[in-house]
Amino acid sequence: QVQLVESGGGLVQAGGSLRLSCEASRIPIKINSMGWYRQAPGKQRELVAAITDGGTTDYGDSVKGRFTISRANGANTVYLQMDSLKPEDAARYYCYVRLVGNPGSIWGLGTQVTVSS
């Protein structure tokens, strides 16, 4: 069974940076894409960033220019570098992976990001 392990969340002051990591293991077939969503209390889950196996990236409008997603070469690990953090970035961040030929997403348990003003 696929496992996703997220790390790197925590408390940071506004304007600061954090780097999230997500390692996928027990991957039975090729990965289509990996990425991050986030959900704050009372809000819908929203896309933060995604990266395809070919390296194409996509970002939510609210994080463009501040966050960078990357994937370790030859590894099933994805990183999210978050700079210039704002209080509104505070949320639980969930890593996901989509496998080739599978319609759904596999989710991690999430990591909490708190941004103080």
LOSEDREN-802036 format. One record per atom (N, C-alpha, C): residue in three letters; x, y, z. Coordinates in nm, 4 decimals. Layout:
+--------+----------+----------+----------+
| residu |       c1 |       c2 |       c3 |
+--------+----------+----------+----------+
|    ALA |        X |        Y |        Z |
...
+--------+----------+----------+----------+
END
This chain:
+--------+----------+----------+----------+
| residu |       c1 |       c2 |       c3 |
+--------+----------+----------+----------+
|    GLN |   0.0844 |  -0.1183 |   0.0000 |
|    GLN |   0.0000 |   0.0000 |   0.0000 |
|    GLN |   0.0887 |   0.1242 |   0.0000 |
|    VAL |   0.0524 |   0.2210 |  -0.0847 |
|    VAL |   0.1304 |   0.3442 |  -0.0958 |
|    VAL |   0.1269 |   0.4205 |   0.0362 |
|    GLN |   0.2411 |   0.4721 |   0.0753 |
|    GLN |   0.2492 |   0.5543 |   0.1964 |
|    GLN |   0.3113 |   0.6877 |   0.1621 |
|    LEU |   0.2558 |   0.7926 |   0.2203 |
|    LEU |   0.3088 |   0.9276 |   0.2056 |
|    LEU |   0.3453 |   0.9796 |   0.3435 |
|    VAL |   0.4669 |   1.0271 |   0.3577 |
|    VAL |   0.5124 |   1.0812 |   0.4854 |
|    VAL |   0.5519 |   1.2262 |   0.4641 |
|    GLU |   0.4805 |   1.3154 |   0.5293 |
|    GLU |   0.5053 |   1.4588 |   0.5175 |
|    GLU |   0.5850 |   1.5074 |   0.6376 |
|    SER |   0.6634 |   1.6107 |   0.6149 |
|    SER |   0.7376 |   1.6716 |   0.7242 |
|    SER |   0.7676 |   1.8166 |   0.6882 |
|    GLY |   0.8076 |   1.8938 |   0.7894 |
|    GLY |   0.8519 |   2.0293 |   0.7649 |
|    GLY |   0.7570 |   2.1385 |   0.8100 |
|    GLY |   0.6396 |   2.1027 |   0.8538 |
|    GLY |   0.5475 |   2.2058 |   0.9007 |
|    GLY |   0.5921 |   2.2639 |   1.0332 |
|    GLY |   0.5247 |   2.3688 |   1.0755 |
|    GLY |   0.5592 |   2.4302 |   1.2025 |
|    GLY |   0.5080 |   2.5717 |   1.2107 |
|    LEU |   0.5628 |   2.6437 |   1.3071 |
|    LEU |   0.5247 |   2.7818 |   1.3321 |
|    LEU |   0.6316 |   2.8760 |   1.2781 |
|    VAL |   0.5894 |   2.9772 |   1.2059 |
|    VAL |   0.6831 |   3.0737 |   1.1497 |
|    VAL |   0.6177 |   3.2116 |   1.1533 |
|    GLN |   0.7003 |   3.3140 |   1.1614 |
|    GLN |   0.6483 |   3.4503 |   1.1571 |
|    GLN |   0.6171 |   3.4898 |   1.0133 |
|    ALA |   0.5248 |   3.5813 |   0.9986 |
|    ALA |   0.4935 |   3.6333 |   0.8654 |
|    ALA |   0.6208 |   3.6870 |   0.8009 |
|    GLY |   0.6358 |   3.6556 |   0.6732 |
|    GLY |   0.7560 |   3.6939 |   0.6006 |
|    GLY |   0.8640 |   3.5874 |   0.6011 |
|    GLY |   0.8472 |   3.4877 |   0.6851 |
|    GLY |   0.9450 |   3.3804 |   0.6964 |
|    GLY |   0.9251 |   3.2710 |   0.5929 |
|    SER |   1.0023 |   3.1644 |   0.6098 |
|    SER |   1.0017 |   3.0539 |   0.5140 |
|    SER |   0.9913 |   2.9202 |   0.5857 |
|    LEU |   0.9352 |   2.8255 |   0.5143 |
|    LEU |   0.9323 |   2.6868 |   0.5578 |
|    LEU |   0.9509 |   2.5987 |   0.4347 |
|    ARG |   1.0013 |   2.4787 |   0.4572 |
|    ARG |   1.0158 |   2.3830 |   0.3486 |
|    ARG |   0.9484 |   2.2527 |   0.3904 |
|    LEU |   0.8494 |   2.2144 |   0.3129 |
|    LEU |   0.7793 |   2.0893 |   0.3371 |
|    LEU |   0.8379 |   1.9797 |   0.2491 |
|    SER |   0.8362 |   1.8588 |   0.3028 |
|    SER |   0.8814 |   1.7425 |   0.2265 |
|    SER |   0.7746 |   1.6351 |   0.2297 |
|    CYS |   0.7682 |   1.5578 |   0.1241 |
|    CYS |   0.6743 |   1.4460 |   0.1182 |
|    CYS |   0.7432 |   1.3314 |   0.0455 |
|    GLU |   0.7573 |   1.2215 |   0.1142 |
|    GLU |   0.8196 |   1.1038 |   0.0562 |
|    GLU |   0.7140 |   0.9958 |   0.0370 |
|    ALA |   0.7053 |   0.9477 |  -0.0849 |
|    ALA |   0.6123 |   0.8395 |  -0.1172 |
|    ALA |   0.6884 |   0.7074 |  -0.1239 |
|    SER |   0.6312 |   0.6070 |  -0.0632 |
|    SER |   0.6946 |   0.4758 |  -0.0653 |
|    SER |   0.5934 |   0.3698 |  -0.1065 |
|    ARG |   0.6461 |   0.2533 |  -0.1389 |
|    ARG |   0.5620 |   0.1408 |  -0.1828 |
|    ARG |   0.4818 |   0.1780 |  -0.3061 |
|    ILE |   0.5466 |   0.2471 |  -0.3985 |
|    ILE |   0.4804 |   0.2884 |  -0.5227 |
|    ILE |   0.4826 |   0.1710 |  -0.6204 |
|    PRO |   0.3649 |   0.1194 |  -0.6577 |
|    PRO |   0.3626 |  -0.0004 |  -0.7414 |
|    PRO |   0.3816 |   0.0268 |  -0.8903 |
|    ILE |   0.3446 |   0.1472 |  -0.9332 |
|    ILE |   0.3541 |   0.1810 |  -1.0740 |
|    ILE |   0.4049 |   0.3244 |  -1.0881 |
|    LYS |   0.4108 |   0.3714 |  -1.2105 |
|    LYS |   0.4680 |   0.5038 |  -1.2378 |
|    LYS |   0.3801 |   0.6155 |  -1.1793 |
|    ILE |   0.4461 |   0.7167 |  -1.1267 |
|    ILE |   0.3762 |   0.8332 |  -1.0743 |
|    ILE |   0.3393 |   0.9273 |  -1.1877 |
|    ASN |   0.2148 |   0.9756 |  -1.1855 |
|    ASN |   0.1698 |   1.0753 |  -1.2809 |
|    ASN |   0.2046 |   1.2153 |  -1.2303 |
|    SER |   0.1694 |   1.2423 |  -1.1070 |
|    SER |   0.1996 |   1.3723 |  -1.0487 |
|    SER |   0.1990 |   1.3627 |  -0.8974 |
|    MET |   0.2611 |   1.4599 |  -0.8352 |
|    MET |   0.2592 |   1.4754 |  -0.6897 |
|    MET |   0.2367 |   1.6220 |  -0.6596 |
|    GLY |   0.1930 |   1.6497 |  -0.5396 |
|    GLY |   0.1748 |   1.7899 |  -0.5065 |
|    GLY |   0.1182 |   1.8102 |  -0.3684 |
|    TRP |   0.0706 |   1.9317 |  -0.3499 |
|    TRP |   0.0205 |   1.9724 |  -0.2193 |
|    TRP |  -0.1118 |   2.0474 |  -0.2340 |
|    TYR |  -0.2026 |   2.0151 |  -0.1441 |
|    TYR |  -0.3214 |   2.0943 |  -0.1223 |
|    TYR |  -0.3144 |   2.1442 |   0.0218 |
|    ARG |  -0.3985 |   2.2405 |   0.0525 |
|    ARG |  -0.4077 |   2.2862 |   0.1904 |
|    ARG |  -0.5529 |   2.3133 |   0.2257 |
|    GLN |  -0.5784 |   2.3060 |   0.3544 |
|    GLN |  -0.7128 |   2.3346 |   0.4034 |
|    GLN |  -0.7048 |   2.4051 |   0.5374 |
|    ALA |  -0.7650 |   2.5211 |   0.5422 |
|    ALA |  -0.7754 |   2.5976 |   0.6659 |
|    ALA |  -0.9136 |   2.5737 |   0.7267 |
|    PRO |  -0.9281 |   2.5932 |   0.8563 |
|    PRO |  -1.0577 |   2.5718 |   0.9208 |
|    PRO |  -1.1686 |   2.6527 |   0.8543 |
|    GLY |  -1.2776 |   2.5867 |   0.8219 |
|    GLY |  -1.3907 |   2.6553 |   0.7622 |
|    GLY |  -1.3763 |   2.6849 |   0.6145 |
|    LYS |  -1.2679 |   2.6391 |   0.5541 |
|    LYS |  -1.2456 |   2.6659 |   0.4123 |
|    LYS |  -1.2329 |   2.5355 |   0.3354 |
|    GLN |  -1.2523 |   2.5458 |   0.2052 |
|    GLN |  -1.2367 |   2.4290 |   0.1200 |
|    GLN |  -1.0902 |   2.3989 |   0.0965 |
|    ARG |  -1.0640 |   2.2724 |   0.0687 |
|    ARG |  -0.9272 |   2.2341 |   0.0333 |
|    ARG |  -0.8926 |   2.2981 |  -0.1004 |
|    GLU |  -0.7728 |   2.3539 |  -0.1106 |
|    GLU |  -0.7326 |   2.4215 |  -0.2341 |
|    GLU |  -0.5951 |   2.3752 |  -0.2784 |
|    LEU |  -0.5755 |   2.3786 |  -0.4079 |
|    LEU |  -0.4467 |   2.3431 |  -0.4647 |
|    LEU |  -0.3416 |   2.4455 |  -0.4240 |
|    VAL |  -0.2291 |   2.3944 |  -0.3801 |
|    VAL |  -0.1137 |   2.4808 |  -0.3536 |
|    VAL |  -0.0166 |   2.4710 |  -0.4705 |
|    ALA |   0.0291 |   2.3492 |  -0.4977 |
|    ALA |   0.1251 |   2.3296 |  -0.6054 |
|    ALA |   0.1260 |   2.1836 |  -0.6463 |
|    ALA |   0.1597 |   2.1605 |  -0.7724 |
|    ALA |   0.1680 |   2.0254 |  -0.8245 |
|    ALA |   0.2827 |   2.0160 |  -0.9225 |
|    ILE |   0.3358 |   1.8959 |  -0.9378 |
|    ILE |   0.4437 |   1.8725 |  -1.0342 |
|    ILE |   0.4209 |   1.7363 |  -1.0982 |
|    THR |   0.4298 |   1.7335 |  -1.2310 |
|    THR |   0.4115 |   1.6076 |  -1.3022 |
|    THR |   0.5426 |   1.5301 |  -1.3066 |
|    ASP |   0.5324 |   1.4067 |  -1.3505 |
|    ASP |   0.6534 |   1.3255 |  -1.3608 |
|    ASP |   0.7514 |   1.3855 |  -1.4600 |
|    GLY |   0.6979 |   1.4606 |  -1.5560 |
|    GLY |   0.7843 |   1.5258 |  -1.6542 |
|    GLY |   0.8395 |   1.6595 |  -1.6077 |
|    GLY |   0.7982 |   1.7047 |  -1.4893 |
|    GLY |   0.8529 |   1.8274 |  -1.4332 |
|    GLY |   0.7676 |   1.9513 |  -1.4539 |
|    THR |   0.6523 |   1.9365 |  -1.5166 |
|    THR |   0.5639 |   2.0512 |  -1.5329 |
|    THR |   0.5011 |   2.0871 |  -1.3985 |
|    THR |   0.5000 |   2.2158 |  -1.3670 |
|    THR |   0.4474 |   2.2602 |  -1.2381 |
|    THR |   0.3216 |   2.3438 |  -1.2555 |
|    ASP |   0.2443 |   2.3475 |  -1.1499 |
|    ASP |   0.1222 |   2.4271 |  -1.1454 |
|    ASP |   0.1078 |   2.4799 |  -1.0038 |
|    TYR |   0.0588 |   2.6027 |  -0.9914 |
|    TYR |   0.0458 |   2.6656 |  -0.8612 |
|    TYR |  -0.0913 |   2.7291 |  -0.8446 |
|    GLY |  -0.1372 |   2.7316 |  -0.7206 |
|    GLY |  -0.2556 |   2.8087 |  -0.6901 |
|    GLY |  -0.2241 |   2.9566 |  -0.7028 |
|    ASP |  -0.3235 |   3.0345 |  -0.7397 |
|    ASP |  -0.2994 |   3.1771 |  -0.7652 |
|    ASP |  -0.2443 |   3.2491 |  -0.6429 |
|    SER |  -0.2870 |   3.2098 |  -0.5257 |
|    SER |  -0.2479 |   3.2817 |  -0.4053 |
|    SER |  -0.1021 |   3.2574 |  -0.3649 |
|    VAL |  -0.0375 |   3.1591 |  -0.4228 |
|    VAL |   0.1006 |   3.1285 |  -0.3835 |
|    VAL |   0.2012 |   3.1506 |  -0.4960 |
|    LYS |   0.1540 |   3.1844 |  -0.6135 |
|    LYS |   0.2455 |   3.2046 |  -0.7260 |
|    LYS |   0.3479 |   3.3122 |  -0.6930 |
|    GLY |   0.4727 |   3.2828 |  -0.7235 |
|    GLY |   0.5801 |   3.3774 |  -0.6977 |
|    GLY |   0.6390 |   3.3672 |  -0.5581 |
|    ARG |   0.5731 |   3.2914 |  -0.4700 |
|    ARG |   0.6223 |   3.2784 |  -0.3325 |
|    ARG |   0.6596 |   3.1343 |  -0.2986 |
|    PHE |   0.5901 |   3.0394 |  -0.3570 |
|    PHE |   0.6144 |   2.8979 |  -0.3287 |
|    PHE |   0.6769 |   2.8316 |  -0.4509 |
|    THR |   0.7596 |   2.7324 |  -0.4242 |
|    THR |   0.8236 |   2.6569 |  -0.5316 |
|    THR |   0.8161 |   2.5083 |  -0.5005 |
|    ILE |   0.7646 |   2.4332 |  -0.5958 |
|    ILE |   0.7581 |   2.2878 |  -0.5795 |
|    ILE |   0.8700 |   2.2253 |  -0.6609 |
|    SER |   0.9281 |   2.1212 |  -0.6078 |
|    SER |   1.0333 |   2.0503 |  -0.6789 |
|    SER |   1.0288 |   1.9032 |  -0.6401 |
|    ARG |   1.0949 |   1.8243 |  -0.7202 |
|    ARG |   1.0964 |   1.6807 |  -0.6939 |
|    ARG |   1.2389 |   1.6314 |  -0.7068 |
|    ALA |   1.2815 |   1.5522 |  -0.6138 |
|    ALA |   1.4166 |   1.4989 |  -0.6160 |
|    ALA |   1.4325 |   1.4055 |  -0.7353 |
|    ASN |   1.5430 |   1.4202 |  -0.8078 |
|    ASN |   1.5686 |   1.3378 |  -0.9255 |
|    ASN |   1.5734 |   1.1901 |  -0.8889 |
|    GLY |   1.4929 |   1.1122 |  -0.9581 |
|    GLY |   1.4954 |   0.9680 |  -0.9381 |
|    GLY |   1.4356 |   0.9222 |  -0.8078 |
|    ALA |   1.3718 |   1.0130 |  -0.7358 |
|    ALA |   1.3150 |   0.9773 |  -0.6063 |
|    ALA |   1.1685 |   1.0168 |  -0.6008 |
|    ASN |   1.0941 |   0.9464 |  -0.5203 |
|    ASN |   0.9526 |   0.9773 |  -0.5038 |
|    ASN |   0.9333 |   1.0735 |  -0.3876 |
|    THR |   1.0063 |   1.1818 |  -0.3924 |
|    THR |   1.0005 |   1.2830 |  -0.2874 |
|    THR |   0.9751 |   1.4183 |  -0.3520 |
|    VAL |   0.8818 |   1.4911 |  -0.2961 |
|    VAL |   0.8501 |   1.6230 |  -0.3468 |
|    VAL |   0.8681 |   1.7239 |  -0.2339 |
|    TYR |   0.9147 |   1.8421 |  -0.2712 |
|    TYR |   0.9415 |   1.9476 |  -0.1749 |
|    TYR |   0.8558 |   2.0692 |  -0.2087 |
|    LEU |   0.8200 |   2.1425 |  -0.1056 |
|    LEU |   0.7502 |   2.2688 |  -0.1242 |
|    LEU |   0.8248 |   2.3756 |  -0.0450 |
|    GLN |   0.8936 |   2.4618 |  -0.1157 |
|    GLN |   0.9618 |   2.5741 |  -0.0527 |
|    GLN |   0.8640 |   2.6895 |  -0.0449 |
|    MET |   0.8371 |   2.7346 |   0.0753 |
|    MET |   0.7395 |   2.8403 |   0.0978 |
|    MET |   0.8114 |   2.9624 |   0.1529 |
|    ASP |   0.8136 |   3.0680 |   0.0760 |
|    ASP |   0.8779 |   3.1934 |   0.1151 |
|    ASP |   0.7740 |   3.3038 |   0.1295 |
|    SER |   0.8136 |   3.4095 |   0.1980 |
|    SER |   0.7252 |   3.5255 |   0.2176 |
|    SER |   0.5888 |   3.4819 |   0.2692 |
|    LEU |   0.5916 |   3.3979 |   0.3702 |
|    LEU |   0.4662 |   3.3429 |   0.4225 |
|    LEU |   0.3789 |   3.4521 |   0.4830 |
|    LYS |   0.2496 |   3.4341 |   0.4640 |
|    LYS |   0.1499 |   3.5281 |   0.5143 |
|    LYS |   0.0590 |   3.4550 |   0.6137 |
|    PRO |  -0.0052 |   3.5274 |   0.7024 |
|    PRO |  -0.0987 |   3.4620 |   0.7960 |
|    PRO |  -0.2045 |   3.3787 |   0.7238 |
|    GLU |  -0.2454 |   3.4232 |   0.6060 |
|    GLU |  -0.3482 |   3.3483 |   0.5324 |
|    GLU |  -0.2958 |   3.2184 |   0.4723 |
|    ASP |  -0.1661 |   3.1948 |   0.4797 |
|    ASP |  -0.1098 |   3.0667 |   0.4356 |
|    ASP |  -0.1241 |   2.9586 |   0.5431 |
|    ALA |  -0.1629 |   2.9981 |   0.6617 |
|    ALA |  -0.1782 |   2.9014 |   0.7694 |
|    ALA |  -0.2876 |   2.8016 |   0.7356 |
|    ALA |  -0.2542 |   2.6747 |   0.7449 |
|    ALA |  -0.3480 |   2.5676 |   0.7083 |
|    ALA |  -0.2813 |   2.4336 |   0.7363 |
|    ARG |  -0.3571 |   2.3294 |   0.7141 |
|    ARG |  -0.2971 |   2.1966 |   0.7145 |
|    ARG |  -0.2662 |   2.1632 |   0.5688 |
|    TYR |  -0.1427 |   2.1260 |   0.5437 |
|    TYR |  -0.0961 |   2.0985 |   0.4100 |
|    TYR |  -0.0896 |   1.9480 |   0.3870 |
|    TYR |  -0.1551 |   1.9060 |   0.2805 |
|    TYR |  -0.1652 |   1.7642 |   0.2488 |
|    TYR |  -0.0905 |   1.7323 |   0.1193 |
|    CYS |  -0.0069 |   1.6343 |   0.1277 |
|    CYS |   0.0622 |   1.5838 |   0.0092 |
|    CYS |  -0.0261 |   1.4795 |  -0.0590 |
|    TYR |  -0.0180 |   1.4733 |  -0.1908 |
|    TYR |  -0.0912 |   1.3707 |  -0.2641 |
|    TYR |  -0.0040 |   1.3164 |  -0.3765 |
|    VAL |  -0.0402 |   1.1991 |  -0.4219 |
|    VAL |   0.0239 |   1.1399 |  -0.5386 |
|    VAL |  -0.0838 |   1.0796 |  -0.6275 |
|    ARG |  -0.0645 |   1.0946 |  -0.7569 |
|    ARG |  -0.1542 |   1.0313 |  -0.8547 |
|    ARG |  -0.0714 |   0.9370 |  -0.9402 |
|    LEU |  -0.1220 |   0.8170 |  -0.9533 |
|    LEU |  -0.0499 |   0.7139 |  -1.0255 |
|    LEU |  -0.1056 |   0.6991 |  -1.1662 |
|    VAL |  -0.0192 |   0.6649 |  -1.2590 |
|    VAL |  -0.0612 |   0.6436 |  -1.3978 |
|    VAL |  -0.1650 |   0.5322 |  -1.4025 |
|    GLY |  -0.2739 |   0.5602 |  -1.4734 |
|    GLY |  -0.3781 |   0.4600 |  -1.4887 |
|    GLY |  -0.4753 |   0.4520 |  -1.3731 |
|    ASN |  -0.4563 |   0.5331 |  -1.2713 |
|    ASN |  -0.5472 |   0.5352 |  -1.1565 |
|    ASN |  -0.6151 |   0.6710 |  -1.1488 |
|    PRO |  -0.7469 |   0.6735 |  -1.1374 |
|    PRO |  -0.8175 |   0.8017 |  -1.1413 |
|    PRO |  -0.8084 |   0.8832 |  -1.0136 |
|    GLY |  -0.7853 |   0.8226 |  -0.9015 |
|    GLY |  -0.7910 |   0.8957 |  -0.7759 |
|    GLY |  -0.6559 |   0.9430 |  -0.7280 |
|    SER |  -0.6580 |   1.0074 |  -0.6128 |
|    SER |  -0.5358 |   1.0551 |  -0.5488 |
|    SER |  -0.5169 |   0.9815 |  -0.4173 |
|    ILE |  -0.3927 |   0.9637 |  -0.3819 |
|    ILE |  -0.3573 |   0.9059 |  -0.2526 |
|    ILE |  -0.3041 |   1.0188 |  -0.1669 |
|    TRP |  -0.3529 |   1.0281 |  -0.0435 |
|    TRP |  -0.3243 |   1.1438 |   0.0402 |
|    TRP |  -0.2406 |   1.1063 |   0.1615 |
|    GLY |  -0.1585 |   1.2023 |   0.2036 |
|    GLY |  -0.0913 |   1.1911 |   0.3307 |
|    GLY |  -0.1810 |   1.2430 |   0.4417 |
|    LEU |  -0.1308 |   1.2350 |   0.5644 |
|    LEU |  -0.2088 |   1.2789 |   0.6791 |
|    LEU |  -0.2040 |   1.4291 |   0.7001 |
|    GLY |  -0.1100 |   1.4941 |   0.6340 |
|    GLY |  -0.1002 |   1.6383 |   0.6438 |
|    GLY |   0.0006 |   1.6844 |   0.7475 |
|    THR |   0.0449 |   1.8071 |   0.7273 |
|    THR |   0.1350 |   1.8710 |   0.8226 |
|    THR |   0.0863 |   2.0140 |   0.8436 |
|    GLN |   0.0888 |   2.0582 |   0.9680 |
|    GLN |   0.0308 |   2.1873 |   1.0026 |
|    GLN |   0.1310 |   2.2998 |   0.9817 |
|    VAL |   0.0857 |   2.4057 |   0.9183 |
|    VAL |   0.1651 |   2.5274 |   0.9019 |
|    VAL |   0.0904 |   2.6408 |   0.9714 |
|    THR |   0.1597 |   2.7066 |   1.0627 |
|    THR |   0.1028 |   2.8194 |   1.1348 |
|    THR |   0.1894 |   2.9414 |   1.1101 |
|    VAL |   0.1269 |   3.0517 |   1.0730 |
|    VAL |   0.1990 |   3.1751 |   1.0430 |
|    VAL |   0.1480 |   3.2840 |   1.1362 |
|    SER |   0.2379 |   3.3354 |   1.2173 |
|    SER |   0.2001 |   3.4407 |   1.3109 |
|    SER |   0.2231 |   3.5777 |   1.2483 |
|    SER |   0.1353 |   3.6703 |   1.2816 |
|    SER |   0.1468 |   3.8052 |   1.2233 |
|    SER |   0.2297 |   3.8967 |   1.3121 |
+--------+----------+----------+----------+
END
